[in-house]
Amino acid sequence: MTTPELKSGERIDQLYSQDIQIIQSPEVFAFSLDAVLLAAFAKLPPRQTSQTVDLCAGNGAVGLFMSHQTRGRIAEVEIQPRLADMARRSVALNHLDDRMTVYEGDLAQVNRWIPKDSVDVVTCNPPYFADLPDSQKNPNQYLAIARHEITTDLATVVATTSGLLKMNGKAYFVHRPDRLLQLLDLMATHRLAPKRIRLVHPKPGKEANMVLVEAIKDGKPGGLRFLAPLTVYDQRGDYTPEVKALLYGRD
């Protein structure tokens, strides 16, 4: 791989399980475990004609981590120019320019680039926290936008997702459990039928702090499955075997 020009504060990290390198910056954006979990939870059509869209793409982590699943196209949509630039350089770093495109702009305007009702899979790791008057926000604007609903909100994310998907297309979200009911309500409003839910616990005996949700556009009612929960760390503070395999590959 040709090393790209790095900007101030940037570094190249690797997801060893997928042999993917990614440009990161703790001052701007660095992917978290939720991106790895969402990419593994999503199921992409392998065919070359398929289209996947990752909304709220950040530095491109989810799209890059899913790229091994398909020969089809993956589009990433990110509103922050600096993050979109990092994503583009990471796509080039991994020689995926022929299959991955990064669009810089508001996800609510995504149909400028991608037609309605044309997409097989949409994924999204959205900002987790509502933008309330008393919300404590990170003084770093890059991180504040990534974590709080400053430039978009969950209702817009779900409506945009549904608009992009073909009938029977699939949506995959990762969010906080305390917003699951809101997410499910919005999905029902926008023709997305939940089909699989998996809770993620930081360690044994701790409440879940993430939830993964799969939905099908215009899917038949019913048939919702709650999968076995995923625990990130064991009692000793080491990654559990499943999480370790997602990060480093299987021995």
C-alpha positions in Angstrom: 0.0 0.0 0.0 1.2 3.5 -0.8 1.3 5.6 2.3 -0.8 8.8 1.8 0.2 12.2 2.9 -0.9 12.5 6.5 -2.1 15.8 8.0 -1.2 17.2 11.4 -2.2 14.8 14.2 -3.2 11.9 11.9 -2.0 8.4 12.1 -2.7 5.1 10.3 -4.4 2.4 12.3 -5.3 -1.1 11.2 -8.3 -3.5 11.7 -6.2 -6.6 11.6 -9.2 -9.0 11.1 -10.0 -7.4 7.8 -6.5 -6.2 6.8 -7.9 -2.7 6.5 -5.8 0.4 7.2 -7.6 3.6 8.2 -6.5 7.2 8.7 -7.4 8.5 12.2 -6.9 11.5 14.4 -7.8 11.7 18.0 -8.2 15.5 17.5 -10.7 15.0 14.7 -12.2 11.5 14.7 -11.2 7.9 15.5 -13.5 5.0 15.1 -14.8 3.1 18.1 -15.9 -0.5 18.7 -19.4 0.3 17.6 -18.2 0.8 14.0 -16.6 -2.7 14.1 -19.7 -4.3 15.5 -22.1 -2.6 13.1 -19.9 -3.6 10.1 -19.9 -7.2 11.3 -23.7 -7.2 12.1 -24.6 -5.9 8.6 -25.1 -8.5 5.8 -24.2 -7.2 2.4 -25.2 -8.8 -0.9 -22.0 -10.2 -2.5 -23.1 -9.5 -6.1 -21.2 -6.9 -8.1 -24.4 -5.0 -9.0 -25.4 -4.3 -5.3 -25.4 -0.8 -3.8 -24.7 -0.2 -0.1 -24.8 3.3 1.6 -23.2 4.2 4.9 -24.7 7.3 6.4 -22.9 9.4 9.1 -19.7 7.8 7.7 -17.1 9.7 9.7 -13.7 8.7 8.6 -15.1 5.8 6.5 -14.7 3.0 9.1 -18.0 1.1 8.7 -17.8 1.1 4.9 -14.2 0.0 4.9 -14.8 -2.7 7.4 -17.7 -4.1 5.4 -15.9 -4.0 2.0 -14.8 -7.6 2.2 -18.4 -8.8 2.2 -19.3 -7.6 -1.3 -18.1 -7.0 -4.8 -20.7 -4.3 -5.2 -20.5 -0.6 -4.7 -20.4 1.2 -1.3 -21.2 4.9 -0.9 -20.2 6.8 2.2 -22.0 10.0 3.2 -20.3 12.4 5.6 -21.1 16.1 6.3 -17.8 17.2 7.8 -15.3 18.0 5.1 -12.2 17.0 7.1 -13.7 13.6 7.9 -14.8 13.1 4.4 -11.3 13.8 3.2 -9.9 11.3 5.7 -12.4 8.7 4.4 -11.4 9.3 0.8 -7.7 9.0 1.6 -8.4 5.7 3.5 -10.4 4.4 0.5 -7.4 5.1 -1.7 -5.0 3.7 0.9 -6.8 0.3 0.7 -7.1 0.4 -3.1 -10.9 0.5 -3.0 -11.5 3.5 -5.3 -13.1 1.4 -7.9 -15.9 0.3 -5.5 -16.2 3.0 -2.8 -17.2 6.6 -3.2 -17.3 9.3 -0.4 -20.0 12.0 -0.8 -19.5 15.1 1.3 -22.7 16.7 2.4 -25.9 16.6 4.4 -27.4 13.1 4.4 -30.9 14.7 4.0 -29.7 15.7 0.5 -28.4 12.2 -0.4 -30.7 11.9 -3.4 -28.5 14.4 -5.2 -26.1 11.5 -5.6 -28.0 8.3 -5.1 -31.6 7.8 -6.4 -34.5 6.9 -4.1 -35.5 3.3 -3.9 -32.2 2.1 -5.4 -30.2 0.8 -2.5 -29.8 -2.8 -1.2 -28.4 -2.0 2.2 -28.1 1.1 4.4 -26.0 1.2 7.5 -25.7 4.1 10.0 -23.8 4.7 13.2 -25.5 8.0 14.0 -24.9 10.6 16.7 -26.1 9.1 19.9 -27.2 12.1 21.9 -30.0 14.6 21.3 -29.0 18.2 20.9 -30.8 19.6 24.0 -30.2 23.1 25.5 -28.6 21.6 28.6 -26.5 18.9 26.7 -22.9 18.8 27.7 -21.0 18.9 24.4 -17.4 18.3 23.6 -15.7 21.7 23.0 -14.1 20.0 20.0 -16.6 20.7 17.2 -15.6 17.6 15.2 -16.3 15.3 18.1 -19.5 17.3 19.2 -21.0 16.8 15.7 -20.1 13.1 15.7 -21.8 12.5 19.1 -24.7 15.0 19.3 -27.5 15.6 16.8 -26.3 19.0 15.7 -26.3 18.5 12.0 -28.9 15.7 11.8 -31.2 13.7 14.0 -32.6 10.2 14.3 -35.9 11.0 12.5 -33.9 12.3 9.5 -31.6 9.3 9.5 -34.5 6.8 9.5 -36.5 8.7 6.9 -33.4 9.0 4.7 -32.6 5.3 5.1 -36.1 4.3 4.1 -36.1 6.6 1.1 -32.9 5.1 -0.2 -33.8 1.5 0.2 -35.5 -0.7 -2.4 -38.5 -2.8 -1.3 -37.1 -5.6 0.9 -33.8 -3.7 1.2 -32.1 -3.9 4.6 -31.2 -1.3 7.2 -28.7 -1.7 10.0 -28.3 0.7 12.9 -26.2 0.8 16.1 -27.5 3.1 18.9 -27.9 3.4 22.6 -30.5 1.1 24.3 -32.2 4.1 25.9 -33.2 5.3 22.4 -34.3 1.9 21.1 -38.0 2.6 21.5 -37.7 5.9 19.6 -35.8 4.1 16.9 -38.4 1.4 16.6 -41.3 4.0 16.5 -39.5 5.9 13.7 -38.9 2.7 11.8 -42.6 1.8 11.9 -43.5 5.3 10.6 -41.1 4.8 7.7 -41.9 1.3 6.5 -39.0 -0.4 8.2 -39.9 -3.7 9.9 -37.4 -4.7 12.7 -36.1 -8.3 12.3 -33.0 -8.8 14.4 -31.9 -7.0 17.6 -28.7 -7.6 19.6 -27.7 -6.0 22.8 -24.1 -5.3 23.6 -22.8 -5.3 27.2 -19.5 -3.8 28.2 -18.7 -6.6 30.7 -20.5 -9.4 32.6 -23.2 -8.1 35.0 -23.3 -4.6 33.4 -26.3 -3.1 31.6 -26.2 -3.0 27.8 -24.7 0.2 26.4 -25.2 -0.5 22.7 -27.9 -2.1 20.6 -27.7 -3.4 17.0 -30.9 -3.4 14.9 -31.6 -4.9 11.5 -34.8 -3.9 9.6 -36.3 -4.7 6.2 -38.2 -2.1 4.2 -41.8 -3.2 3.7 -41.0 -6.4 5.5 -43.8 -8.6 6.8 -44.9 -7.8 10.3 -43.7 -10.0 13.1 -40.7 -12.3 13.1 -38.5 -10.1 15.3 -35.6 -12.1 16.8 -33.5 -11.1 19.8 -30.1 -12.6 19.3 -27.8 -13.8 22.1 -26.2 -10.7 23.8 -22.6 -9.8 23.0 -20.3 -9.0 25.9 -17.2 -7.0 25.1 -14.8 -7.7 28.0 -14.6 -10.6 30.4 -14.2 -10.4 34.1 -10.5 -9.9 33.8 -10.9 -7.0 31.4 -9.8 -8.9 28.3 -11.7 -8.9 25.1 -14.1 -11.9 24.8 -13.3 -14.3 22.1 -16.0 -13.0 19.7 -14.8 -9.4 20.0 -11.2 -10.3 19.8 -11.9 -12.2 16.6 -13.7 -9.2 15.1 -10.7 -7.0 15.9 -7.7 -9.3 15.3 -9.0 -12.2 13.4 -9.3 -15.8 14.5 -6.2 -17.7 15.6 
